[in-house]
Amino acid sequence: MGSGPIKYEINSWKDLEKWFQSHIDWQMSFGMTRGCPIGTVANELTDEDELIRQDVRLIIELIKYKLAIFFIREKAKGNLRKDADEERLADFCIATLQGAMLVGKIRRNKRPVEMAFREALTHLKYYAIPKH
């Protein structure tokens, strides 16, 4: 993870915004005709594809870890509310991403993806402690 169009090193809220935006940019590069490659593979899994399921799960867990680390660091710096659950926020990011990209593909339109990501960022920033 690091040689493709999506950067998973998230060290700031700006990086998180760029992470969401990079998915829109990637999807737009294909004319909004593709969803997330990981989600696409996951959607095609059958009961006989247990090894592939494990691989996809590991990829999702790695992405979740990268996101959760950002939230953990923010909390450690006093920039995130104490009641924020870092893993839950990371899962929320992944679920939002998967759903938004699917809707963007279905509608062949970036607007619902952008709206979902804006709403997600608004929700996530609810847990941020404003700097004075």
C-alpha positions in Angstrom: 0.0 0.0 0.0 1.7 3.1 -1.2 2.5 2.6 -4.8 -1.1 3.1 -6.1 -3.3 6.1 -6.5 -4.6 5.9 -3.0 -2.4 6.9 -0.1 -3.1 5.2 3.2 -0.7 7.2 5.4 -3.1 9.5 7.2 -1.4 11.9 9.5 -3.8 14.9 9.5 -7.4 15.7 8.9 -6.3 17.2 5.6 -4.8 13.7 4.7 -8.1 12.1 5.6 -9.9 14.5 3.3 -7.4 13.7 0.6 -7.9 10.0 1.2 -11.6 10.3 0.6 -11.0 12.6 -2.4 -8.5 10.2 -4.0 -11.2 7.6 -4.2 -13.5 10.0 -6.1 -10.6 11.0 -8.4 -9.8 7.3 -9.0 -13.5 6.5 -9.7 -13.8 9.6 -12.0 -10.7 8.4 -14.0 -12.9 5.5 -15.1 -15.9 7.6 -15.9 -17.7 6.5 -12.7 -18.1 3.0 -14.1 -16.2 1.2 -11.4 -16.6 0.7 -7.7 -13.9 0.0 -5.2 -11.8 -3.0 -6.5 -11.7 -4.5 -3.0 -15.5 -4.2 -2.7 -16.0 -5.6 -6.2 -13.9 -8.7 -5.3 -15.7 -9.1 -2.0 -19.1 -8.9 -3.7 -18.2 -11.8 -6.1 -17.1 -14.2 -3.3 -18.9 -17.5 -3.0 -18.8 -20.0 -0.2 -16.0 -21.8 -2.0 -13.7 -18.7 -2.0 -12.6 -18.9 1.6 -8.9 -18.1 0.9 -9.9 -15.1 -1.2 -12.3 -14.0 1.6 -9.4 -14.1 4.0 -7.2 -12.0 1.7 -9.9 -9.4 1.3 -10.6 -9.4 5.0 -6.8 -8.8 5.6 -6.8 -5.9 3.2 -9.8 -4.3 4.8 -8.2 -4.8 8.3 -5.0 -3.1 7.0 -7.0 -0.2 5.8 -8.9 -0.1 9.1 -5.6 -0.2 11.0 -4.2 2.8 9.0 -7.4 4.8 9.7 -7.6 3.8 13.3 -3.9 4.8 13.9 -4.8 8.3 12.7 -7.7 8.5 15.2 -5.6 7.0 18.0 -2.8 9.6 17.4 -5.4 12.4 17.4 -6.8 11.2 20.7 -3.3 10.9 22.2 -2.6 14.5 21.2 -5.8 15.6 22.9 -7.4 16.5 19.5 -10.2 13.8 19.7 -12.9 13.5 22.3 -12.3 10.8 24.9 -15.6 9.0 23.9 -14.4 8.6 20.3 -14.0 4.9 19.5 -11.1 4.8 17.0 -11.9 1.4 15.5 -15.6 2.3 15.1 -14.6 5.5 13.3 -12.3 3.6 11.0 -15.0 1.0 10.3 -17.4 4.0 9.6 -14.9 5.4 7.0 -14.6 2.0 5.2 -18.4 1.4 5.2 -19.0 5.0 3.9 -16.4 4.5 1.2 -17.8 1.2 0.0 -21.4 2.4 -0.1 -20.6 5.8 -1.6 -18.5 4.3 -4.4 -21.2 1.7 -5.2 -23.8 4.4 -5.4 -21.5 6.5 -7.6 -21.0 3.6 -9.9 -24.7 2.8 -10.1 -25.6 6.4 -10.8 -22.5 7.1 -12.8 -22.3 10.4 -11.0 -19.7 11.7 -8.5 -22.2 13.9 -6.6 -23.6 11.3 -4.3 -20.0 10.1 -3.5 -18.9 13.7 -2.8 -21.9 14.2 -0.6 -21.4 11.0 1.4 -17.8 11.9 2.0 -18.6 15.4 3.1 -21.2 14.1 5.5 -18.8 11.5 6.8 -16.1 14.2 7.4 -18.7 16.3 9.2 -19.6 13.3 11.4 -16.0 12.5 12.1 -15.1 16.1 12.9 -17.8 16.0 15.5 -15.3 14.0 17.6 -12.5 16.5 17.0 -11.7 19.0 19.8 -11.6 22.5 18.3 -8.3 24.2 18.7 -8.4 27.6 20.3 
